Amino acid sequence: MRTVGIRQFRDQATTLMKLGETIRIERNGKPIGFFVPVPTPKHNRREIIESYDRVGEAVGRVLQATGLNEEELVRAIAPEDSE
């Protein structure tokens, strides 16, 4: 998985997204989000499932690296007051 800083992602988003790979976005060396490409309709069901599996694996690595549980991670990514 590629890792980029938030500024690099902002400045090169189009180029990075064209790579078609999962990207971990960090601020000050800490993960703040992920870009996970969504398969286009031409992809088959297996490819779509594999894509979601990669998301799950990425989340698992973040949980392990940070010591957060799933609920804490959700609150960190999408705090309730941001709605």
DAZI-V766442 format. One record per residue. N is the residue number from 1. RES is the residue in one small letter. PSI is psi in whole degrees, -180 to 180 (NA if undefined). OMEGA is omega as a letter, one per 20 degrees, with the letter a starting at -180 (999 if undefined). NEAR is the number of other C-alpha atoms within 12 Angstrom. Layout:
# DAZI-V766442
n,res,psi,omega,near
N,RES,PSI,OMEGA,NEAR
N,RES,PSI,OMEGA,NEAR
This chain:
# DAZI-V766442
n,res,psi,omega,near
1,m,134,r,19
2,r,144,r,21
3,t,132,r,24
4,v,157,r,28
5,g,160,a,24
6,i,-40,r,23
7,r,-42,r,14
8,q,-42,r,19
9,f,-46,r,24
10,r,-46,a,17
11,d,-27,a,13
12,q,23,a,15
13,a,-48,a,19
14,t,-46,r,13
15,t,-46,a,14
16,l,-42,a,25
17,m,-32,r,22
18,k,-19,r,15
19,l,-24,r,16
20,g,25,r,19
21,e,160,r,22
22,t,135,a,30
23,i,128,r,31
24,r,129,a,31
25,i,129,a,29
26,e,152,r,22
27,r,124,a,18
28,n,38,r,11
29,g,5,a,15
30,k,137,a,18
31,p,134,r,27
32,i,-9,r,26
33,g,175,r,27
34,f,146,r,32
35,f,119,r,32
36,v,115,a,29
37,p,139,r,22
38,v,130,a,22
39,p,144,r,19
40,t,163,a,12
41,p,-22,a,9
42,k,-15,r,10
43,h,150,r,13
44,n,171,a,13
45,r,-40,a,13
46,r,-44,r,12
47,e,-38,r,17
48,i,-45,r,19
49,i,-42,r,15
50,e,-37,r,19
51,s,-45,r,24
52,y,-34,r,19
53,d,-39,r,16
54,r,-37,r,24
55,v,-47,r,25
56,g,-41,r,18
57,e,-41,r,18
58,a,-43,r,27
59,v,-42,r,32
60,g,-41,r,18
61,r,-39,r,21
62,v,-44,r,28
63,l,-44,a,20
64,q,-43,a,14
65,a,-33,a,15
66,t,-20,a,18
67,g,6,r,14
68,l,158,r,18
69,n,175,a,17
70,e,-42,a,18
71,e,-43,r,15
72,e,-39,r,16
73,l,-44,r,23
74,v,-45,r,17
75,r,-37,a,16
76,a,-36,a,21
77,i,-41,a,21
78,a,76,r,14
79,p,146,a,12
80,e,-35,a,11
81,d,-5,r,8
82,s,-4,a,8
83,e,NA,999,7
